[in-house]
């Protein structure tokens, strides 16, 4: 391949990479191949002659991709994240093109110094102490990029071993290093990563595992107890590994307690935060770093959660001379004239040569910025919280350990074999991929949010897949989707029962910005709407407030929609309607005397005998003289609810000359009575719907009869009562925005609902508080009704 072909094929490769990552969901996350599949597809020997690039890449699609586990997939939940990103890929491309070896400053000055700068940047982002940074020429500490966290653990153990052997040799000059080595012992949690155990094997030292507590954390008291016991046996504690974010359950060892024990016994403290270290760029998670100033080394993997592609492990040490003593070899061909003036990273690691890894880290830090990286971390945690909530809502599953950061551990309730079967079947289907963990004999499935492309829908899809497979297993074993788990339905508790259990449970309006029915959720922060007293007392409070009417086309459309709809609405929606109606008729201010009357409990709804939700009330045609019509009447709830857009055809066909329309100002009623043989069949109507034909007809009727009705008010009532038995009549009665507005529109003054005065034409200038509360309640809530023959 020459440079001309490279230009073309490299651009094609970039397109292929971008298409792959953006369409990652199209791939089955876990391949359905068996061991040895590729050996059967590829030749056993390399080709003798050059092959065309197109033929080579075709084999990638045909043979390589079918065996790939798609780690960047949103449905990849195994292990920990191993993310990449476009700036990281571009850094890797450039690094591969430059292909510099950064083992000394002389071999690559830019590569060496950029690594120092990038590690200082990253250390400050995490909130590490200054002793871990290298910002001055005489700084003893500093950061270095290792390949993996396993290598960082081994490097720290070997450095600690060298320091311990030197101290023991000074105290026991007659003993050989091999004899002293047998007295060394190191410690870690029983939940520590397997790489810690491997480091002990390579370092030829004993490893003591400290039992974790109920939260899978290593505590200082347990560690000190083990150290004292080993010292009594003649052993020398020299190295302790504390884990921040264990592999099994992302548990956090108590760093301060462990650090104080290590300081007391002169042991090297290494902090392994391979996965969780990335979260410390968010200040809200740095409480887990409490005590890090007591550590001798700290390491985490940006290649896991910070979208810097593998390999890239950030490691900081308090005193780099410990590394120099362990790994310093200085042949003549590696010396240069600036030795000692600049860092030579070959003395900080096991291998000699090293890649230019700082470039991709630098690209990511600059391209995303602190805010972008913090947003990515927090979104992963939020999605894990969402999955945790889904698991907790299913009584067949259990979360044995608290969720930390972006990982949830869960299991099917029952024996471990149920969870094992579930995991095996999930991985076999290939739609999601997860791995197990086990602590204290409990087998769990680890579910980690790994991809920056994961969405809410991805989490829901994965959970549905888990539920589906779990149901199949439980049906197969127990014959039921619930298995042997008894699902208990949560009892419904009435408001009365709640008040019996808690006498201080308050009653108020549910404040919600959505048209949902009020419900009891938790009396400490959510209230219930009790229609018996709250509506009237709320209206009474409205009457005492000075509110400025708001009018606009949007407000009028909103108010009209609320009044035409039969749904329940939130308080803020009703307040919009109140203010909309005030544009037409403003509320008078209450005097001090009226406020006193209100405070004494003269609520218009206190004596109401019927109580229910105003959004589902109905009005029956009846003339009950035993009821006090000056009180706010809330009719009983109907057996069925009627939609607000229903149109009464029989009523709309009724002509004005075939009916008499009268107003009963005392009882706040509009009565339509047929005068001929015309009968009104059973109808449904919404008195608040101004668009019905009946509304226009009633308006016209008022204009025609208003003077005669006022002059002959009592005669009209008597004549109507006489005709009740002969004809069907329609009564539009009681609470309803349409009624009060129309009555006041065709009256000389504000409506007074007390006992009628001798002069009915005389306007009443100031209504009582109770009347005003009635008016507001009747305007603010929607009533539907029906009429029987």
ABEGO torsion letter per residue (X at the ends): XBAAAAAAAAAAAAAAAAAAAAAAAABBABBBBBBGAAAAABBABBBABBBBAAAAAAAAAAAAAAABBBAABAABABEBBBBBBAAAAAAAAAAAAAGBBAABAAABAAAAAAAAAAAAAAAAAAGBBAAABBABAABABEBBBBABAAAAAAAAAAAAAAAAAAAAAAABAABBAAAAAAABBBBBBAABBAAAAAAAAAAGBBBBBBBBBAAGBBBAAAAAAAAAAAAAAGBBBABBBBBBGBAAAGBBBBAAAAAAAAAAAGBBBBBBAAAAAAAAABAAAAAAABGAAABABBBBBAAAAAGBBOBBBBBBBABAAAAAAAABBBBAAABBAABGABBBAAAABABABBBBAAAAAAAAAAAAEAAAAAAAAAAAAAAAAAAAAAAAABAABBBABBBBEABBBBBBBEBAAAAAAAAAAAAAAGABBBBBBBBGGBBBBBBBBABAABBAAAAAAAAAAAAAAAAAAAAAAAGBAAEABBBBBBBBBBAAAAAAABAABBBBBBBBABBBBBBBABAAABBBBBAAAAAAAAAAAAAABBBBBBBBAAAAAAAAAAAABABBBBAAAAAAAAAAAAAABBBBBBBAAAAAAAAAGBBAAAABABBBBAAABBBBBBBBAABBAABBBBBBBBABBBBAABBBAAAAABBAAABBBBBBAAAGBBBBBBABABBBBBBBBBAABAABAAAAAAAAAAAAAAAAAAAAAAAAAAAAAAAAAABBBBBBBEBEAAAAAAAAAABABBBBABBBBABAABBBABBBAAAAAAAAAAAABBBBBBBBX
